[in-house]
């Protein structure tokens, strides 16, 4: 993180983990309030930890189309797609935003995974005219919540509500050049704002002045779990295939071959999907740990991958993989916990939607 930006965030009340230099703020005081602010308005979060890889060269779009799960070849400048990289066994390497531009293609990858993704891509470049470049030095902010489009509209009037996930526009905000991309709808809507390093502090100030409430990683985790958005290392690992991780919208069923395509197609054709990512609404505020067993009538039927306090109400929500037979809304289960099993029920989650999706209601 840029030192000037860190100083600015510290003065704004940002609280950092002293053991993680360069990481985003944990909070700006009260994570409960920050998460709640996204439900009624908008929050802004520092997201420079997201990796960015620039692809250039005349074969860039064709190569990405041949390597990843979604339709890329026919996208026009300003458009984009969520797409997944898989191993030959159909297991997940990463889920990325692919932003198509006039002369380059930008990949936004998961935190801490840029080097691995770049190495994975390079292993498939032979005679193709494609160059890869680390593009992660600039500023990156996430803008989330019901009123996020209104915040952008105050800075640069436009129809921001029509910007789908991974589609993007270059805009002028507070005198700054900013690339705005649609992203996962935490608390119903989400945007990523990219700028050059010299503009990061000014862009943060402009977003806060326009009404966005500063939020840290603790609040974002609550919003992520509530929205059912998977995270690398938790719901996205080489232990899962994309059907299990509910990446349906990132998979084209009409395109030709890509890495792992044979496995993905076979799983769908022969209905061999053994488990699915689900949401669990717990009856209490207790937080199960990652790896806790999900139980049905005393037997293990799944595992917890993430858990967080609900942004709305006093109870907790969790994500986990559940055997397909039990992965239905309303199914009553229990989650193993030190003090005794925690009652929970399976709920429908808005994984993501190009037009947004509501945060699930809490009964707490």
N, C-alpha and C positions, 0 to 999 in steps of 0.2 A: 504494500500500500504506500502511496505517495506520503512522505512525512508531513507535508502541509495539510493534506486531507486528514490524516490521523489527528493532527493538532486541532483542526476544526471540529472533528467529531468528538474529541475529548472535551473541548470547551462547550459543546452542545449537550454534554452529559453522558457521552458514550463510555461504557464500562467494558474494558478489554480483559481477556484472559492473559495474565502476565507471562504465562508459559508459551504463548503462541504469538510470536512477533509477526506482524503483518496481517494477522487475521482480522476479520470484521468485528465490530462491537458485539458483545453478548446482549447488551440491552442499553436503553437510555433511561433506566431507572426502574420501571415496573413493566415487565413483559406482559402481564395480564392486560394492562391498559393499551399497550401497543397492539396486541392482537385484536382487542376489541375495536380499536380505532379503524382497523381495516374493514370491519363489518359494516360500519356506518359511513366511513369516509375513505381515506387513502393513507397508505404508509409508504415511506421511501426507505430503502435499505441499501447499504454498500455491498456490491456483489463483484468486486474486482477479482475475487478468487476463482470465478468461472474462467475456464481456459478458452482462448480464442486462437484459431488457426486459419490463416489466409491461404486459399488455394488459387493459384494463377496458372496461366497457360491454356492453350486452346482446347485441351482434352479434359479440363477440370470437371466439367459437369457430366460428361459421359463416364469418366472414371468413377465419380461418386455414385452415379446411377447404378453402375455395375457392381459396386461393393456393398451398398446399403439397402435396407429393406423397403424404402419408399420410392415413389415416383419423383425423380429429380431431373431427368433429361429434358422434359418439356416445360420446365418452369421458366418464367420470364423474369427479367430484372425487376426487383421490388417484391417478388414472390419468394416463398421459401417453404420448408417442410420440416416436421419432426421426422427423423429417420434413425434407425438403429444400426450399429455395427455389431456383427456376430462372429463367433468363432466358426470354423468349419462344422462343428458339432451343434451349431444353432444356439450357442450360449451367448449371453450378453457381454459385449465389450464396453459399450456406452450408448446412451440415447442423446442425440445432438440436435440442435437447431441448425439447419443449413439455410443460409441467407444468400440468395442469388443476386449478384450485381452485374453491372455492365461489363466490367473487365476482370472481376474476381469473384470468388465464392468464399463467404465467411462461415466457419464452423464455430459454434459456441458449445463447448463440451463441459462435462461435469468438473467440479472443483478437484484439483490435484490429479487430473487425468490427461492433461494436454500432451505431455511427453509420450505417454503410452499410446494415445490415439495417433499422434504424428508418426511414431515408429510403426504402428500397425498399417497406416496408409502407405508409408514409404516402402513397406515390404511388397506392395502390389504394383509399384511403379517400375516399369521396364522400359518400353520404348515410347510410352505416352509423354506428351509435352505437358507436364504438370510440375509446378514448383510449390513447395510448402514453406510457410513462414510463420513464426510465432508472432501473434498480433495482440498479445495480452498486456501490453504496457499501458494502454489507455484506461480511462475511467469507465466504470460500469455500475449503474444503479438499477435496482429493481423497484418498480412502482406497482403497488398492489392494492386491491380493494374496490368497493362499489363505485367510488367517486374518482377513480384514477384517470379515466378519460376526461373528466371535467378539469382536473388539475392540468393535464396536458393542454387542454383547450384554452386555459387562461394564459399559457405561455406561447402557444402557437395554434391559433384557431384552425381546426380541421375536424373531419369526421373520424375521430380516433376509435369510436366504438365499432367501426367496420374493419379494423385491422386484425386479420386472423393470426393465429399462432404461427410464428416464424416468418410472416410477411413483415416488410420493413419499409420505412420512409426516412429520407434525409430531411431534417427540419431545422429551422432557425429558432432558438429559444434563448431569450435574454441576451441576444447578441452572440450566441454560441452555436456552432454547427454540431448537431446531435443526430445520431442514427437511432431511430426508435423501432424496436421490433416487438411484435406480440409474443407473449410467453405464457406459461402455465397460469391459469386463472386462480390465483390464491384469493379467497374471499370474493369470488365472482369475476375478477378481471386481473390481467397482469401485463406489464410492459418491461422491457429491458432498454435502458438508455445508454448508448455508447458514445464516448467523446474522447478527444485527445487529452494527454496527461495534463496539459496546462489549464484545461477548462474544468477539471473535476470539482474543485472547491466552489467555483462560481455556479456550476450547475446544481450542486447540492443546495446552495443558498437559494437559488431560484425555485427549486421544487418545494422547499420548506415554506418559502414566502407565498407560494401559490396554494398552500393548504395541506401539503403532505406531512404527516406526523413521522418523525424519525423512529425507526424500529430496528432492533437487533436480531441476532440469529436465534435467540430463544423464542421470540414471538414468531419469527418466520417458520420455525419448526412446528409450532402449533397450527399455523395456517396450512403448512404443507401436508401434515397428517390429516387435517380436517378435509382437505381437498382431494386426498388420495393420490398425491403426486409422488411417484417413486424416486428414490435417491440412490445414487451409486454407492455400493458397499452395503446397502441395506436391502432394498427391494430389487436392485439391479446388480447382479453378480453373475459369475460364470456357473453358478448353481441353478440358474433359471433360464428358461427359453422365453422369447417375447410374448407368447400366448399366455404363459403362466403369469407374467408380470403385467398383463392387461395392456400391452402395447398395440392393441388392435389398430388404432388410428395411425400408427407409424408403419404399417405393413400394407404394401400394395398387393392385391390379389391378381393383378393382371399383367404385371411386368415380368420380364424374363429372369434369368439366373442372377443371383448375387451370392455372396459368401454366406453359407448356412441355409440357403433357400430350400434345398432338398429336404432337410430335416423339418423346417417350418411348414412346408407344404404337406409333408407326410403326416405330421401331427394333426393338422386340421382335417385333411381328407379322411383319415381313419379314426378321427375322434379319440386321439390318444393323449389328450391334455389331462394330466392327472390331478392338477391343483390350480388354484387361481388366487390372485391377490385380492383380498377383501378388506373391508373396513369393519372394525369391531367397536361397538359402543359399550363401554363398561358402566356398571351401575354405581361406581364410586369414583373418587378422585385418586385412588391408588394407581401407581404407574408400574406395569409389569416391565421386566427387563427384556432386552432383545434376546431372542432364543427361547423365551418362555413357551411352554407347551400350551396349545389350544386343545381343550378336552371336550368330548361329546360322550355323554353317558359313561364317564370315567375313562374312556380310551383316548389316546392322543390322535388328533386328526389334523394337526397343523402346528405352525410355529409363528410367534410374534417377531416382526422385524423392526417396528418403530412404535413408540407410544408417546403421547403428549397430552397435557391438559387441554380440554376443549376450549376454543376461543369464545364459546357461548355456553354458559352454565358451569356447574361445579364438578362435573364428572370428567372422565378421561376417554380419549379415543385411541385406537391402535390400528396399525396395518399388519397384515400377516398373510401367510400362504396357507390355504385351507384345502383339504381334499375336495375335489370337484363335486362330489355327492352332497356336501354340506355347504357349499359356497352359494347360498341363497339367502336373500334378505329375510330377516325374521327368525332365522334358526337360532335357538338358544344354546349357548356354549359356556364353558368356563375357561379361565386362564390361570395357569399355575402361578402361585405367588407364595412368598415365604410364610406369610401369616395364614395361608389357606386359599383355596381357589376363589377367583373373582368372577362373579356372574357377568355375562356379556351377551350381546346379540349381534348377529351379522347385519350390516346395514349397506345400502347402496351408496356408492361414492361417485361423485363427479370426477372421474380420472382427469380428463381435460376435455375441453370443448372449444372449438374456434370462436364460438359466440359467448363463451363464459359458462359458468355453472355455479349454483348456489352452494355455500358451505352447509353441510348437513346440520339439521336442527338437533340440538341436544335436549334430552329429557331432564337434564339436571337443572 
